[in-house]
Amino acid sequence: MRIAMVSEHASPLAALGGVDAGGQNVHVAALSTELARRGHEVRVYTRRDDPDAPERVPLATGVEVVHVTAGPARHVPKDDMLPAMPALAAGMAADWSGWEPDIVHSHFWMSGVAALDAVSTLAAPPPVVHTFHALGVVKRRHQGAADTSPAEREWLEPDVGRRAAGVIATCSDEAFELKKLGVPSRNITVIPCGVDLAHFTPQGPRDERTRRHRVLSVGRLVPRKGVGTAIEAVAALADEGLDVELVIVGGGDTSDGRDPELERLAEIARHSAAPDRIELRGQLPQAVLPELYRSADVVVCAPWYEPFGIVPLEAMACGVPVVASSVGGLIDSVVDGVTGRHVPPRDATAVAEAIRTLLLDEPTRRQYGANGRRRAARYAWSRIAADSERSYRATIAAVSGAPSMNRRAKGVAR
């Protein structure tokens, strides 16, 4: 198959750990690469954010990243990108006139807007399947006035879900939310995110600790990730007398030369009960993450909400137990009492109690770690790609010989 991936703000070439660079970048890169290994030809379309970036960049054998000029050729916060979607759609449609994809897989709601608009201009439009990665209705529920999404998301996002030929949800909780938005159940397939089991392993070098116990937090530094909760929890444990440290990996928005969230978390750490136990390392490459995971006794993922969450998979693949908020995809991936512990979101006391229990019980820690490695095998990218391929073929078969649902998308991105 010829597969067109659309990822408007999350380039598979981007450095990870920034405010708009995280799980979606990993997902698109890994899925595209694995699909190519299965013999498919994949092109990933993303918005040009650097005037010097080549138009086409090989990502892996069989995978090419296409930079489409849509809006200014510089970093633009994803919540400001909607006006650029018509240009992205036009650029993709022009490329597809000479390279006809069998299916289009769009990622994030604005990519869906652009993809549906692009195929509507083609004489023989391919079906579009869509993965949201996050839903605006859930974001607004948890962030309220702090949500910076454009107002148009409220109606364009569900419109994408209703008119795409298929929707791939990353967890059961998301599938439930999609049904409430009016997406037909028959069009929803649940396929989770994956993890690179060859890269994230229990064996290998470990980062050096400075304390007896280490807790680790990895991910983009944005308020809803709940890193402040992890700081409060570990500081409280240190204040109790536990010899524990917290290492935080990730970065936030540095578009103006500052990182406000990093500064906010540093302030929380400075005023905590144990400021010398909190280390913020900033953004780090994927290559060094396994040795950091292996150095930890516990990995904490304490978001307010989380559409899926790749960090728990990486931790479990490295044989490390996870303390996770019982929200979104973490409900599926982390098994309470088997691979880690579930805690309520925004509850530092509950996080501290879960960490304390695990730090003081090495046999349970080891058992959870071993269980986690076995569970992570379910999320191997080879398996996720095979499931995605089956979903693509089923979608193509369902729409073949019938008028394309995507024709109705014409004019969505205005």
C-alpha positions in Angstrom: 0.0 0.0 0.0 0.9 3.6 -0.4 0.2 5.2 3.0 0.1 9.0 3.5 0.6 10.0 7.1 -0.4 13.6 8.1 1.0 15.1 11.2 0.7 18.8 10.9 2.6 20.0 14.1 4.4 16.8 15.2 7.2 16.0 12.8 8.8 12.6 13.2 12.1 14.4 12.8 11.6 16.7 15.8 13.6 16.7 19.0 11.4 15.3 21.8 10.5 16.7 25.1 9.3 20.2 24.0 5.9 21.7 24.5 4.7 20.5 21.1 7.0 17.5 20.6 6.2 14.3 22.5 4.2 11.1 22.1 2.6 11.9 18.7 6.1 12.5 17.2 7.2 9.1 18.5 4.0 7.4 17.4 4.1 8.7 13.8 7.8 7.9 13.4 7.6 4.4 14.8 4.4 3.4 13.1 5.6 4.7 9.7 8.9 2.9 10.0 7.2 -0.4 11.1 4.7 -0.2 8.2 7.5 0.3 5.8 9.2 -2.8 7.2 6.0 -4.6 6.3 6.5 -3.6 2.7 4.5 -0.4 2.5 5.5 2.9 1.0 4.9 5.7 3.5 5.1 9.5 3.2 4.7 11.7 6.3 3.4 15.2 5.6 4.1 17.9 8.1 4.2 21.6 8.2 7.5 23.3 7.3 8.9 25.0 10.4 12.4 25.8 9.1 13.1 27.7 5.9 16.3 25.6 5.4 14.6 22.2 5.8 14.7 20.1 2.6 11.4 19.5 1.0 11.9 15.7 1.4 13.8 13.9 4.0 14.3 10.1 4.3 13.3 8.9 7.7 13.9 5.2 7.2 13.9 2.7 4.3 10.5 3.2 2.6 9.6 6.3 4.7 9.9 9.9 3.5 9.0 13.1 5.4 7.5 15.8 3.2 7.7 19.4 4.4 4.8 21.4 3.1 4.9 25.2 3.2 1.9 26.2 5.1 2.1 29.4 7.1 5.5 30.9 8.2 8.5 28.6 8.0 9.2 28.8 11.7 7.9 27.3 14.9 4.2 28.1 15.4 2.4 26.9 18.5 0.0 24.1 17.4 -3.0 26.0 18.8 -2.2 28.8 16.3 -1.9 26.6 13.2 -5.5 26.4 12.0 -5.2 29.2 9.5 -2.4 27.2 7.8 -4.5 24.1 7.2 -5.8 25.2 3.7 -2.2 25.6 2.5 -1.3 22.2 4.0 -4.3 20.6 2.3 -3.4 22.2 -1.0 0.3 21.1 -0.8 -0.7 17.5 0.0 -3.3 17.4 -2.8 -0.7 18.6 -5.3 1.7 15.8 -4.2 -1.0 13.2 -4.4 -1.8 14.1 -8.0 1.5 12.4 -8.9 1.7 9.9 -6.0 -1.7 8.4 -5.3 -2.0 7.0 -1.8 -4.3 4.1 -1.1 -5.1 5.5 2.3 -4.5 8.6 4.4 -3.9 8.4 8.1 -4.2 11.8 9.8 -3.0 12.5 13.3 -4.5 15.2 15.6 -7.7 17.1 14.7 -6.1 19.8 12.5 -4.4 17.2 10.4 -7.8 15.6 10.0 -9.2 18.9 8.8 -6.4 19.3 6.2 -6.5 15.6 5.1 -10.3 15.6 4.5 -10.1 18.9 2.6 -7.2 17.6 0.5 -8.9 14.3 -0.6 -12.1 16.2 -1.4 -10.3 17.8 -4.3 -9.1 14.5 -5.9 -11.0 12.7 -8.7 -10.5 9.4 -6.9 -10.1 10.3 -3.2 -8.6 7.7 -0.9 -10.3 7.0 2.4 -9.1 8.9 5.5 -8.6 7.2 8.8 -7.9 9.4 11.8 -6.2 9.3 15.2 -6.9 12.2 17.5 -4.2 11.7 20.1 -6.1 14.2 22.3 -9.7 15.4 22.3 -10.6 19.0 22.8 -13.7 18.2 24.9 -11.5 16.3 27.4 -8.9 19.1 27.4 -11.5 21.7 28.2 -13.0 19.6 30.9 -9.7 19.4 32.8 -8.1 22.8 31.8 -11.1 25.1 31.6 -10.0 28.7 30.9 -6.4 27.6 30.6 -7.2 25.7 27.3 -5.6 27.6 24.5 -7.3 25.6 21.6 -8.9 27.8 18.9 -12.7 28.1 19.3 -13.2 26.3 16.0 -12.0 23.1 17.5 -15.3 22.7 19.3 -17.1 21.9 16.1 -14.4 21.0 13.6 -12.9 18.2 15.8 -16.1 16.1 16.1 -16.8 16.9 12.4 -13.5 15.1 11.5 -14.5 12.1 13.6 -17.9 11.8 12.0 -16.8 12.1 8.4 -13.5 10.2 8.4 -13.9 6.7 7.0 -12.5 5.3 10.2 -11.2 6.5 13.6 -8.4 4.7 15.4 -8.7 5.4 19.2 -5.7 4.8 21.3 -7.6 3.6 24.4 -11.0 2.4 25.5 -11.6 5.7 27.4 -11.1 7.6 24.2 -13.5 5.3 22.3 -16.2 6.1 24.8 -15.6 9.8 24.4 -15.8 9.5 20.6 -19.1 7.8 20.8 -20.4 10.7 22.9 -19.3 13.0 20.1 -21.4 11.2 17.6 -18.7 9.0 15.9 -20.4 5.8 14.9 -19.3 2.8 16.9 -18.8 0.7 13.8 -16.1 3.2 12.6 -14.0 3.1 15.8 -11.1 0.7 16.2 -9.0 0.7 19.4 -5.2 0.4 18.6 -2.9 1.7 21.3 0.4 3.4 21.0 3.5 1.2 21.0 7.0 0.9 22.4 10.4 0.0 20.9 11.2 -3.2 22.9 14.7 -3.4 21.4 15.6 0.1 22.6 13.9 0.0 26.0 15.1 -3.0 27.8 15.9 -4.0 31.5 19.5 -4.8 30.6 22.1 -2.2 29.9 23.9 0.8 31.5 22.2 2.8 34.3 22.5 6.5 35.0 24.3 7.1 38.3 22.2 7.9 41.4 23.0 10.3 44.1 20.6 8.8 46.6 19.6 5.3 47.7 16.2 5.6 45.9 15.4 7.3 42.6 12.0 8.4 41.3 11.8 9.5 37.6 9.4 11.7 35.7 9.7 11.9 31.9 7.6 14.0 29.4 6.7 17.4 28.1 6.7 20.0 30.8 3.2 21.4 30.6 0.9 21.9 33.7 -1.5 19.1 32.9 1.3 16.5 33.0 1.2 16.9 36.8 5.0 17.1 37.3 4.4 19.5 40.2 2.4 16.8 41.9 5.4 14.4 41.7 7.7 17.1 43.1 5.4 17.6 46.1 5.1 13.9 46.7 8.9 13.1 46.6 9.7 16.2 48.7 7.3 15.0 51.3 8.9 11.5 51.3 12.4 13.1 51.7 11.1 15.2 54.5 9.9 12.0 56.2 13.5 10.7 56.1 13.5 8.6 53.0 16.8 8.8 51.1 15.1 9.5 47.7 15.6 11.8 44.8 13.4 12.9 41.9 14.9 13.3 38.4 12.7 15.2 35.9 13.3 14.9 32.2 11.6 17.1 29.6 11.1 20.7 28.5 8.3 23.1 27.8 7.7 26.1 25.5 10.9 27.9 24.7 9.6 30.0 21.8 10.5 33.3 23.5 13.8 32.1 24.9 12.3 31.1 28.2 10.7 28.0 29.5 7.8 29.2 31.8 6.8 25.7 33.0 10.4 24.7 33.8 10.7 28.0 35.7 7.4 27.2 37.6 8.5 23.7 38.5 11.9 25.0 39.6 10.1 27.4 41.9 8.0 24.6 43.3 11.1 22.6 44.0 12.9 25.5 45.6 10.0 26.0 48.1 9.5 22.3 48.7 10.5 20.5 51.9 13.6 19.0 50.2 14.8 21.3 47.3 18.1 19.5 47.1 16.4 16.2 46.1 14.8 17.5 42.9 16.8 17.6 39.7 15.4 19.1 36.4 17.5 17.8 33.5 15.6 19.4 30.7 15.2 17.8 27.3 17.2 14.7 26.5 17.5 12.5 23.4 15.7 9.2 23.2 19.0 7.5 23.0 19.8 8.1 26.7 16.4 7.5 28.1 16.7 3.7 28.7 19.7 4.2 31.1 17.6 6.8 33.0 14.6 4.5 33.3 16.9 1.6 34.5 18.3 3.8 37.2 14.9 4.4 38.7 13.0 2.4 41.4 9.7 4.0 40.3 8.5 6.1 37.4 5.7 8.5 38.2 3.2 9.6 35.6 0.7 11.9 37.4 -1.2 13.8 34.7 -4.6 15.5 35.2 -5.6 13.6 32.0 -3.7 11.6 29.4 -5.0 10.5 26.0 -2.6 7.6 26.0 0.9 8.1 27.4 4.0 6.4 26.0 6.2 7.0 29.0 4.6 4.1 31.1 5.2 1.7 28.2 8.9 2.8 28.1 9.2 2.4 31.8 7.6 -1.1 31.9 9.7 -2.2 28.9 12.7 -1.3 31.1 11.3 -3.4 33.9 10.4 -0.4 36.2 7.1 -0.2 38.1 4.9 2.8 37.4 2.8 5.0 39.6 0.1 6.5 37.3 -3.0 8.6 37.5 -6.1 6.6 36.8 -7.0 8.6 33.7 -7.3 8.0 29.9 -4.9 5.5 28.4 -3.0 4.9 31.7 -6.1 3.0 32.9 -5.4 0.5 30.1 -1.6 0.3 30.0 -0.7 0.3 33.7 -2.4 -2.6 35.6 -3.0 -1.6 39.2 -1.4 -4.1 41.6 0.4 -5.9 38.7 2.7 -3.5 36.9 2.3 -0.5 39.2 -0.2 1.5 41.2 -3.1 3.8 40.1 -3.7 7.0 42.0 -6.2 9.8 41.7 -5.0 12.8 39.6 -3.8 15.9 41.4 -3.4 14.0 44.7 0.2 14.4 45.9 -0.6 12.5 49.1 -1.8 9.5 47.2 1.3 9.6 44.9 3.6 9.8 47.9 1.9 6.8 49.6 2.1 4.7 46.4 5.8 5.6 45.9 6.6 5.0 49.6 4.9 1.5 49.5 7.0 0.5 46.5 10.3 1.9 47.7 10.0 0.0 51.0 9.0 -3.3 49.3 11.8 -4.4 47.0 10.3 -7.9 46.2 7.0 -6.2 45.0 9.0 -3.7 43.0 10.9 -6.4 41.3 7.8 -8.4 40.6 5.9 -5.3 39.2 9.0 -4.6 37.0 9.0 -8.2 35.6 5.3 -8.1 35.0 5.6 -4.7 33.3 8.2 -6.1 30.8 5.9 -8.9 29.9 3.0 -6.6 29.5 5.0 -4.2 27.3 5.3 -7.0 24.8 1.7 -6.4 23.9 2.6 -3.0 22.8 5.5 -3.9 20.4 5.4 -1.6 17.3 5.4 -4.7 15.1 2.0 -5.6 16.6 0.7 -2.1 16.5 1.6 -1.8 12.8 0.0 -5.1 11.9 -3.2 -4.1 13.6 -3.1 -0.7 11.8 -2.6 -2.4 8.5 -5.6 -4.6 9.1 -7.6 -1.5 10.0 -6.5 0.2 6.7 -7.4 -2.8 4.6 -10.8 -3.1 6.3 -11.5 0.6 5.7 -10.5 0.4 2.1 -12.7 -2.6 1.6 -15.7 -0.9 3.3 -15.6 2.2 1.1 -14.6 0.5 -2.2 -17.4 0.7 -4.8 -19.3 3.3 -2.7 -19.2 7.2 -2.9 -16.4 8.4 -0.7 -17.4 9.8 2.7 -14.6 12.2 2.3 -16.2 14.1 -0.6 -18.4 15.8 2.0 -15.3 17.3 3.6 -14.9 19.9 0.9 -14.5 23.4 2.3 -14.0 22.3 5.9 -10.7 24.1 6.3 -11.7 27.7 5.6 
